[in-house]
Amino acid sequence: MRKYDHYKSVPKFPFEIGTKTRKPKSIAVVDEGNCTGCQVCVPFCPVDCIEVDEFSNGNSPINPVRIRYNECIGCSICSTVCTKLTWDAIHMIKIAEFEEMFPEIEITNTFEKSNNNTEVIEI
């Protein structure tokens, strides 16, 4: 009998937190109606751009997560982890489609973390 490894396709934790060096081809977007707030995706993000949405107005007792879009590198690790381990609440959207849907959000080529830059964009 062959042994099946359910976690084979789940990415590994990053060894260090990086920063964005180019504009991504796609952006991770959380479906708040589908997100259980389990936070399984948070430790897998290689640039640490996923956090709990403290201002969510949903009916859930646990707040969903949100993506700081300008920090996202489009690696799709969070989407894969969410799909494989939990509820499939994070989806990757092509950058052109994202910019068309949310023209008020500017996605830049680089992002440097600083003490002054704590802005989180709500959609």
C-alpha positions in Angstrom: 0.0 0.0 0.0 1.4 3.4 -1.0 1.6 6.1 1.6 0.0 9.5 0.6 1.5 12.7 1.9 -1.3 15.3 2.2 1.1 18.1 3.0 3.6 17.4 0.1 2.3 20.4 -1.9 2.3 22.8 1.0 5.1 25.4 0.9 7.8 25.6 3.6 8.1 28.5 6.1 10.4 31.3 4.9 13.8 31.4 6.7 13.9 35.2 6.5 11.5 38.0 5.7 12.3 39.8 2.4 11.0 42.9 0.5 9.5 43.5 -2.9 12.0 44.2 -5.7 9.7 44.4 -8.7 6.0 44.9 -9.5 4.3 41.5 -9.2 2.3 39.9 -12.0 -0.5 39.1 -9.7 -1.7 40.2 -6.2 -3.3 38.1 -3.4 -6.8 39.2 -2.4 -8.7 37.9 0.5 -12.4 36.9 0.1 -13.6 38.2 3.5 -16.8 36.3 3.2 -14.9 33.0 2.9 -12.0 33.8 5.4 -12.4 32.0 8.7 -9.7 34.1 10.4 -7.6 31.0 11.2 -4.4 32.9 10.2 -2.7 29.7 8.8 -1.4 31.9 5.8 0.3 34.5 8.0 3.6 32.6 8.9 4.0 31.4 5.3 4.2 34.9 3.7 7.9 35.6 2.7 7.4 39.4 3.0 5.1 39.4 6.0 2.3 41.4 4.3 -0.7 39.5 5.8 -2.3 40.6 9.0 -5.5 40.3 11.0 -8.1 42.8 9.9 -8.9 44.6 13.1 -11.6 46.8 11.5 -13.7 44.1 9.9 -17.5 44.6 10.2 -18.5 41.1 9.5 -20.7 38.8 11.6 -17.9 36.4 12.4 -16.4 36.4 15.9 -13.0 36.0 14.4 -11.8 38.7 12.1 -10.5 37.7 8.6 -7.0 38.5 7.4 -6.0 41.2 5.0 -3.2 41.8 2.6 -1.1 44.9 2.5 -1.2 45.1 -1.3 1.8 47.3 -1.9 4.0 44.8 -0.1 2.7 41.7 -1.8 5.2 40.1 -4.2 2.6 37.9 -5.9 4.3 34.6 -5.0 0.9 32.8 -4.4 2.2 30.9 -1.3 -0.6 32.3 0.9 -3.2 31.2 -1.7 -1.7 27.7 -2.0 -1.6 27.3 1.8 -5.1 28.6 2.3 -6.4 26.2 -0.4 -4.5 23.1 0.8 -4.8 23.6 4.6 -8.0 25.6 5.2 -10.8 27.2 3.3 -9.7 28.7 -0.1 -10.3 32.3 0.9 -7.2 33.9 -0.8 -7.2 34.3 -4.6 -4.6 35.6 -7.0 -5.7 38.4 -9.3 -3.6 39.5 -12.3 -2.1 43.0 -11.7 -3.9 44.6 -14.7 -7.3 43.3 -13.5 -6.5 44.4 -9.9 -5.6 47.9 -11.0 -8.8 48.1 -13.1 -10.9 46.9 -10.2 -9.2 49.2 -7.6 -7.9 52.3 -9.4 -7.3 54.1 -6.0 -4.7 51.6 -4.9 -1.2 52.2 -6.3 1.0 49.2 -6.7 4.7 50.2 -7.0 7.8 48.4 -8.1 9.5 48.4 -4.7 8.5 48.7 -1.1 10.8 49.6 1.8 9.4 49.1 5.3 9.9 52.1 7.6 8.5 53.4 10.8 6.4 56.0 9.0 4.8 53.6 6.5 2.0 51.8 8.3 -0.8 52.5 5.8 -3.2 49.6 5.1 -5.6 49.9 2.2 -9.2 48.8 2.7 -11.2 47.4 -0.3 
